[in-house]
Amino acid sequence: MSEQTRFTLNETDLPKQWYNILADSPVPPAPVLNPQTLEPITPDFLSVLFPMELIMQEISSERYIDIPEEVREIYKLWRPTPLIRARRLEKALGTPAHIYYKYEGASPSGSHKPNTAVAQAFYNKAAGVKAMTTETGAGQWGSALAMACNFFDLDLEVYMVKVSYGLKPYRRIMMESFGAQVFPSPTETTNYGRSVLAEDPDSPGSLGIAISEAVEVAATSNGAKKYGLGSVLNHVLMHQSVIGEEALKQMDLADEYPDVVIGCVGGGSNFAGIAYPFLRENLKNGQRTRLLAVEPTATPTLTKGEYAFDYGDTAKMAPVVKMHTLGHGFVPPTIHAGGLRYHGMAPSVSALFDAGLIEAVSVHQKTTFDAALQFARAEGILAAPESAHAIRAAIDEALEAKAKDEKRVILFNLSGHGHFDLASYETYLAGELEDYAHPAEAIKSAMEELPNVA
Ligand SMILES: *Cc1c(COP(=O)(O)O)cnc(C)c1O
């Protein structure tokens, strides 16, 4: 075991390939369906939205896919990211456990999202696309794609969930600084936005609605604009595998191996990014690391949602996939972890959870902020509210190890910093944060709206 605190890799250790879990997953992927016909989707349908290289990655069963040199060059601006042993937190907890975290907040936009944003912008540019559209919740994905589109000289339209647009002006300004146009969703400029506003002029918006708007704009642009999604899809999760591949090498430097790997889950990408390379080691090399996904009790997709075919967006324009879902009509409460409010979950994460290969737990937001504060005071990093869910679970693991007086090696993904989330911290510090659990009846009635797939 190493005496070091910080485990850094060289540029030469930057992964040359992304890892695709579909090559090793014992659970075959369910078909992706056309939202109109509910028949298996054709590459044609997808090609309205995505460049062909990304579609091929989406359906690939290749174990490894080469990372283009242009993408690696940009990754080098912040990768490999550090792996840090949280020694001061361990001491504060008085735990025999060893706690490590991979710090993705070290990226220029402050989260793991640029790992896929740069790749997506690269493949769109290579396919001759001139502009992209996307949605953003908290603004992390929008900022990452704005940076990436700027690097590759692509225009970008961002549909930002209205409640976040109001709560997080600084993320909007960051996107605009990179040259993106940002609209509060629902807008008056899309058919779908207008239909939502006609029913509810005060709609706070949701990720599902914003996705519908961004998809509509791309789909009706006659090929001029393509759409980028920041999570959920196979190719997005695959781009994030650089996190876990680096972490494997860094745990090696630390001369330890994790008993449990933890990540928060919104759509599943940062969790998959750190966890899937360790899952490969479980499946192929006899390791037995537990993989733990952490979600808010307010959006309990894995722990309370149903594993069923559902639409990816509210307007039923995006493909139908089999996933854990709270129903495509889900309008979440305005909890502060804006990035964790999507109604569904990545199909691969859902399938692996269903098969018992990964675990999930839900946590309330007050205790999550308690953990974030404890972590900040010990380690000096103010985490994104999303990432704080992983911190909560890591601390709980460490306290359990203490109670049982056992050594446990814990690794979690610190998916982003919270420097744009200070309003949430302010609410917490003022004692005004409220817990919210998604009611079981709401899930039950939402399930009646699921597509009828034979
Ligand atoms: C977007 C985001 C998440 C949630 O998305 P996943 O796809 O589940 O990773 C988590 N943490 C941060 C910091 C984010 O920006």
The ligand as an SDF file (V2000), in Angstrom:
LIG
                    3D

 15 15  0  0  0  0  0  0  0  0999 V2000
  -24.6760   15.4260  -15.6230 C   0  0  0  0  0  0  0  0  0  0  0  0
  -24.0180   15.1310  -14.3490 C   0  0  0  0  0  0  0  0  0  0  0  0
  -24.3180   13.9530  -13.6310 C   0  0  0  0  0  0  0  0  0  0  0  0
  -25.4030   12.9960  -14.0270 C   0  0  0  0  0  0  0  0  0  0  0  0
  -25.2930   12.4150  -15.2850 O   0  0  0  0  0  0  0  0  0  0  0  0
  -24.7800   10.9340  -15.5090 P   0  0  0  0  0  0  0  0  0  0  0  0
  -24.9770   10.7100  -16.9610 O   0  0  0  0  0  0  0  0  0  0  0  0
  -25.5940   10.0140  -14.6640 O   0  0  0  0  0  0  0  0  0  0  0  0
  -23.3480   10.9340  -15.1190 O   0  0  0  0  0  0  0  0  0  0  0  0
  -23.6160   13.6940  -12.4850 C   0  0  0  0  0  0  0  0  0  0  0  0
  -22.6710   14.5440  -12.0220 N   0  0  0  0  0  0  0  0  0  0  0  0
  -22.3690   15.6850  -12.6760 C   0  0  0  0  0  0  0  0  0  0  0  0
  -21.3320   16.5860  -12.1110 C   0  0  0  0  0  0  0  0  0  0  0  0
  -23.0230   16.0050  -13.8540 C   0  0  0  0  0  0  0  0  0  0  0  0
  -22.7200   17.1210  -14.5090 O   0  0  0  0  0  0  0  0  0  0  0  0
  1  2  1  0
  2  3  1  0
  2 14  2  0
  3  4  1  0
  3 10  2  0
  4  5  1  0
  5  6  1  0
  6  7  2  0
  6  8  1  0
  6  9  1  0
 10 11  1  0
 11 12  2  0
 12 13  1  0
 12 14  1  0
 14 15  1  0
M  END
$$$$
